[in-house]
Each structure stands twice: as structure tokens, then as C-alpha cells.
Amino acid sequence: MADCPMQKVGNGARKLYGPRALLVVGFPPDEQDAMLGLAEGLSEGEAEPLPVVFATDGDRRAKLGSLVTRAGGTGQGQGSGLRRAVIVSGIAEAELHLLMAVYRRLDLPRPMWATLTPTSEGWTLERLLDELAAEDDAVRH
């Protein structure tokens, strides 16, 4: 990503940057419950639940830092024409690996994955999605 080189995520207890949250983008309402179930599974044994925020088309120009601080359930039930992505914040590295592994078993379309960073928290959702799409295209070709 521009200004924010990719870094390998470990598999330990180290927490990723930002408040504990899962920002779900581009998932239709009928698939949103699956993401809530994933978050519930990750929250077992945790002091605080993993809030799931669903980005809507109106959030294109919203800053990532503000999106991940919204109340869990915000945007739920609303469709979105945005590209499919999952942005994680504040969870342990091992939780991210578990989240991705369980997601693969759901047989849902492949999303782009990202973690919130000090750089990206000031970006708009649209900018992050553009950066992720460019990275995804470069890796696939």
C-alpha cells in the first residue's frame, strides 16, 4: 500500500493496532449474520466482545479511524455496492489467523483483508479499498 508497506502478521498474542473491531464491507444482508457468528466465536473468553460494523455505500468517504469506533451492529441489514473487504482492528494476531481460517470454511466469496494501521486510520474507506484492489490485482497477475 502507498505509505504503508505490508508487514507479516505473527501468530501470537500481540494485539493489532487500534480499538477492538471488525469492519465488514460489501457483504449483502443475507451474509452478515455469518460475520456476526465469526465475531461471537472470537469473543468467547475475551473481556470485551468484538464489535462488528457494516460499512454502507454512504461510508465511502468516512475515515477508517471513525468507522472502527462505531457501535457494533451499525449498518447491519443494509446492502452495499462497495468491494468486499474485512478490516480488523485491535485483535490478537492469533485471532486474525483463526478468523481467516474459519471464514474460508464458510464458503463465502473471497474478501480483501486488511488490518488498521496508524497510517490507514486517517484514510477514507474508498482509498483503502482502492489500495487493496491494486494489491490484490498485483498479486494475482
GUPA-97168 format. One line per 10 residues: their letters; for each residue y, x, z of N, C-alpha, C. Coordinates in steps of 0.02 Angstrom, whole numbers, plus 32768, in hexadecimal, padded with zeros to 4 digits. Layout:
! residues N
a	Y X Z Y X Z Y X Z; ...
! end
This chain:
! residues 141
madcpmqkvg	7FC5 802A 8000 8000 8000 8000 803E 802C 8000; 8071 8014 7FE2 80AF 8039 7FE2 80C7 8042 802A; 80DD 807D 803C 80F6 808C 807F 80C2 8088 80B6; 8085 8078 80A6 8054 806D 80DB 800E 807F 80C2; 7FFC 80C0 80C3 7FBC 80D4 80A8 7F83 80B5 80D0; 7F4C 80A7 80AC 7F12 808B 80CD 7EF4 80BE 80FE; 7EDD 80A5 8136 7EBD 80CF 8167 7E7A 80B0 8179; 7E49 80DB 8184 7E06 80C3 8196 7E09 80A4 81DC; 7DE9 806B 81E2 7DE5 8048 8222 7DA3 805D 8242; 7DA7 8071 8281 7D6B 8085 82A5 7D41 8048 82B9
ngarklygpr	7D12 8053 82E6 7CE6 801C 82FB 7CE4 8018 8348; 7D1B 8028 8368 7D1D 8029 83B0 7D47 7FF3 83CF; 7D5C 8000 840C 7D83 7FCF 8432 7DCE 7FD5 8426; 7DE2 8007 83FF 7E2A 8010 83F3 7E46 7FD1 83D1; 7E7D 7FB9 83ED 7E9D 7F7C 83D3 7EC9 7F8D 8397; 7EC7 7F62 8365 7EF2 7F68 832C 7F39 7F55 8340; 7F69 7F68 8318 7FAF 7F5C 8327 7FBF 7F11 8329; 7FED 7EFF 8354 800A 7EBC 8355 7FEA 7E8D 8388; 8005 7E50 838A 7FEA 7E1D 83B7 7FA6 7E04 839D; 7F7C 7DEF 83C9 7F3A 7DD7 83B6 7F41 7D98 838C
allvvgfppd	7F2D 7D9C 834C 7F34 7D63 831E 7F0C 7D6E 82DF; 7EFC 7D37 82BF 7EDA 7D37 827E 7F05 7D0D 824F; 7F22 7D2A 821B 7F4B 7D07 81EB 7F20 7CFA 81AD; 7F15 7CBB 819F 7EE8 7CA6 8168 7F14 7C8A 8130; 7F0A 7CA4 80F4 7F35 7C93 80BC 7F0A 7C7B 8081; 7F1E 7C44 8062 7EFF 7C2E 8024 7EBC 7C0A 802C; 7EAB 7BF5 8068 7E6D 7BD1 8074 7E7B 7B86 8071; 7E54 7B61 804A 7E5E 7B18 8049 7E49 7AF9 808C; 7E62 7ABE 809B 7E52 7A9F 80DB 7E08 7A9A 80EB; 7DDE 7A8F 80B8 7D96 7A88 80C7 7D74 7ACA 80DA
eqdamlglae	7D96 7B02 80D2 7D7A 7B42 80E6 7D9B 7B5E 8126; 7DCF 7B3D 813D 7DF3 7B55 8177 7DCA 7B51 81B7; 7DA0 7B1F 81BD 7D76 7B19 81F9 7D48 7B55 8201; 7D30 7B71 81CA 7D05 7BAC 81CE 7D2B 7BE6 81ED; 7D6B 7BED 81DC 7D93 7C23 81F8 7DA1 7C17 8243; 7DA9 7BD9 8256 7DB2 7BC9 829D 7D72 7BDB 82C3; 7D38 7BCD 82A5 7CF9 7BDE 82C5 7CF0 7C29 82CD; 7D05 7C4F 829B 7D02 7C98 82A1 7D2D 7CB0 82DC; 7D68 7C95 82E0 7D96 7CA9 8316 7D7A 7C97 835A; 7D5B 7C5C 835F 7D3C 7C48 839F 7D06 7C79 83B3
glsegeaepl	7CDE 7C8E 8382 7CA8 7CBE 8390 7CC4 7D00 83A9; 7CFB 7D16 838D 7D19 7D55 83A4 7D3A 7D4E 83E8; 7D4D 7D11 83F9 7D71 7D07 8438 7D42 7D03 8475; 7D01 7CFB 8468 7CD2 7CF7 84A1 7CD6 7D37 84C9; 7CE1 7D2F 850A 7CE4 7D69 8537 7D28 7D8B 8538; 7D56 7D75 850F 7D99 7D92 850D 7DC7 7D6E 853E; 7DF7 7D92 8558 7E27 7D74 8587 7E52 7D3F 8565; 7E61 7D4A 8526 7E8A 7D1A 8502 7E69 7D08 84C0; 7E70 7CC9 84AA 7E51 7CB5 846A 7E74 7CD7 8430; 7E54 7CD5 83F7 7E71 7CF2 83BA 7E93 7CB9 8394
pvvfatdgdr	7ED6 7CB6 8397 7EF9 7C81 8373 7EF0 7C89 8328; 7EE5 7C51 8306 7EDF 7C51 82BD 7F1B 7C2C 82A1; 7F41 7C4E 8277 7F7C 7C31 8257 7F6C 7C2B 820D; 7F78 7BF1 81F0 7F6C 7BE5 81A9 7FAE 7BE6 8184; 7FB7 7C16 8158 7FF5 7C1B 8131 7FF5 7BE5 80FB; 802F 7BCA 80EF 8039 7B96 80BC 8064 7BB2 8084; 806A 7B8C 804F 8093 7BA2 8017 80DB 7BB1 802C; 80F3 7B8D 805D 8137 7B97 8076 8141 7BD7 809C; 810B 7BFB 80AA 810F 7C39 80D1 8115 7C78 80A6; 811B 7C71 8066 811E 7CAB 8038 8151 7CDF 804F
raklgslvtr	818A 7CC8 8064 81C1 7CF7 8076 81C6 7D03 80C1; 8196 7CE9 80E6 8196 7CF5 812E 817E 7D3B 813C; 819A 7D5A 816F 8185 7D9E 8183 8142 7D9A 81A7; 8117 7DCA 819A 80D6 7DCC 81BA 80DB 7DCC 8206; 810C 7DF2 8220 8115 7DF6 8268 8122 7DB2 8288; 8143 7D86 8265 8150 7D43 8280 8114 7D15 8276; 80F0 7D1F 8240 80B5 7CF4 8233 807F 7CFE 8267; 8072 7D3C 827B 803B 7D49 82AA 804D 7D34 82F2; 808B 7D22 82FE 809D 7D0B 8341 80A1 7CBE 8346; 8092 7C9C 830F 8091 7C53 8311 8057 7C3B 833C
aggtgqgqgs	805C 7BFE 8352 8027 7BE0 837A 7FE8 7BD7 8350; 7FAF 7BE2 8370 7F70 7BD7 834E 7F6C 7B90 8333; 7F51 7B89 82F8 7F4B 7B48 82D8 7F85 7B36 82AB; 7FBC 7B5D 82AF 7FF5 7B4F 8283 7FDD 7B51 823A; 7FF1 7B1F 8214 7FE0 7B1C 81CD 7F9B 7B00 81BE; 7F74 7AF2 81F1 7F30 7AD9 81E6 7F32 7A97 81C1; 7F03 7A8E 8192 7EFE 7A51 816C 7F29 7A4F 812E; 7F53 7A80 8124 7F7E 7A83 80E9 7F5F 7AB1 80B5; 7F60 7A9C 8078 7F48 7AC5 8041 7F7A 7AFB 8031; 7F64 7B2C 800A 7F90 7B63 7FF8 7F7B 7B80 7FB5
glrravivsg	7FAC 7B8E 7F8B 7F9E 7BAE 7F4B 7FA4 7BFA 7F4F; 7FAF 7C14 7F8B 7FB6 7C5C 7F94 7F71 7C7E 7F8A; 7F73 7CBE 7F79 7F35 7CE4 7F73 7F10 7CE7 7FB5; 7ECF 7CE5 7FB1 7EA4 7CE4 7FED 7EA7 7D28 8010; 7EB8 7D26 8051 7EBC 7D63 8078 7EB2 7D53 80C1; 7E9B 7D86 80E6 7E95 7D81 812E 7EB9 7DBE 814A; 7EEB 7DB2 8174 7F11 7DE8 8193 7F03 7DE5 81DE; 7EEB 7E1C 81F9 7ED9 7E1E 8240 7F0D 7E47 8266; 7F14 7E35 82A5 7F45 7E56 82CF 7F2C 7E57 8317; 7F31 7E90 8338 7F24 7E95 837F 7EDC 7E8E 8396
iaeaelhllm	7EAC 7E8E 8368 7E66 7E8B 837E 7E4A 7ED1 8380; 7E11 7ED9 83A1 7DF0 7F1A 83A3 7DD2 7F2A 835F; 7DCE 7F6B 8351 7DB0 7F80 8311 7D6A 7F64 8309; 7D42 7F65 833E 7CFE 7F4A 833A 7CFF 7EFF 832A; 7D30 7EDB 8343 7D36 7E93 8334 7D44 7E89 82EA; 7D6D 7EB4 82CD 7D7B 7EAE 8285 7D3B 7EB6 825D; 7D12 7EE7 826D 7CD3 7EF1 8249 7CA6 7EB5 8251; 7CA2 7E9A 828D 7C79 7E5F 8299 7C94 7E23 8272; 7CD5 7E19 8273 7CF4 7DE3 824F 7CE3 7DE6 8205; 7CE8 7E21 81E8 7CDB 7E29 81A1 7C90 7E1E 8191
avyrrldlpr	7C65 7E36 81BC 7C1D 7E2D 81B2 7C09 7DE3 81B5; 7C23 7DC0 81E6 7C13 7D79 81EC 7C32 7D52 81B3; 7C6E 7D65 819E 7C8E 7D43 8166 7C62 7D47 8127; 7C46 7D82 811A 7C1C 7D8A 80DF 7BE1 7D5A 80DF; 7BC8 7D48 8119 7B8F 7D1A 811D 7BA3 7CD1 8112; 7BE4 7CC2 8111 7BFA 7C7D 8109 7BF7 7C65 80C1; 7BED 7C92 8092 7BEA 7C80 804C 7C2B 7C5F 8033; 7C62 7C79 804C 7CA4 7C64 8034 7CBE 7C98 8004; 7CEE 7C85 7FD9 7D0A 7CB6 7FAB 7D28 7CF2 7FCF; 7D24 7D2B 7FAF 7D3B 7D6B 7FCC 7D87 7D6B 7FD4
pmwatltpts	7D9F 7D78 8012 7DE7 7D7E 801B 7DFD 7DC7 8017; 7E3D 7DD2 8014 7E58 7E14 801E 7E61 7E1B 806A; 7E54 7E56 8085 7E59 7E62 80CD 7E91 7E93 80DB; 7EB4 7E88 8112 7EE9 7EB6 8127 7EF0 7EB3 8173; 7F0C 7EE8 818E 7F1F 7EE9 81D4 7F6B 7EF0 81D8; 7F87 7ED1 8209 7FCF 7ED7 8214 7FDF 7F1F 8228; 8014 7F3A 820E 802A 7F7D 821F 8074 7F7B 8232; 808E 7FAF 8252 80D6 7FB0 8260 8100 7FA9 8221; 80E7 7FC3 81E9 810C 7FBC 81AA 8107 7F76 818E; 80CA 7F5C 818B 80C0 7F1B 816A 80DB 7EE0 8192
egwtlerlld	80E5 7EE8 81D3 80FD 7EAF 81FA 8143 7E99 81E3; 8169 7EC5 81C4 81AB 7EB3 81AA 81A9 7E9B 8162; 816F 7E9C 8143 8167 7E84 80FE 8161 7E38 80FC; 8172 7E1C 80C3 8164 7DD5 80B8 811A 7DCE 80A8; 80FF 7D93 80B2 80B9 7D86 80A0 80AF 7D92 8056; 80DE 7D7E 802D 80D9 7D87 7FE5 80D3 7DD1 7FD3; 80FA 7DFC 7FF3 80F6 7E44 7FE5 80B1 7E5F 7FF8; 8098 7E4C 8032 8057 7E64 8046 8021 7E4D 8015; 8023 7E0F 8001 7FF2 7DF6 7FD2 7FF6 7E1B 7F8F; 8032 7E2A 7F78 803A 7E52 7F3A 801C 7E97 7F43
elaaeddavr	8029 7EB7 7F7B 800E 7EFA 7F89 7FC1 7EF8 7F8C; 7FA7 7EC6 7FAF 7F5E 7EC1 7FB5 7F3D 7EB4 7F71; 7F5D 7E8B 7F48 7F42 7E7C 7F06 7F42 7EBB 7EDA; 7F77 7EE3 7EDF 7F7A 7F21 7EB8 7F44 7F52 7ECF; 7F3A 7F57 7F11 7F05 7F82 7F2B 7EC1 7F6B 7F15; 7EB7 7F29 7F1A 7E76 7F0C 7F07 7E67 7F18 7EBE; 7E9A 7F10 7E94 7E92 7F1D 7E4C 7E82 7F66 7E3F; 7EA3 7F93 7E61 7E98 7FDB 7E58 7E51 7FEF 7E6D; 7E38 7FD1 7EA2 7DF5 7FE1 7EBA 7DC0 7FC6 7E8B; 7DCC 7F8C 7E6F 7D9B 7F6B 7E43 7D99 7F8A 7DFD
h	7DCE 7FAE 7DEA 7DD0 7FC8 7DA5 7DD5 8013 7DA5
! end
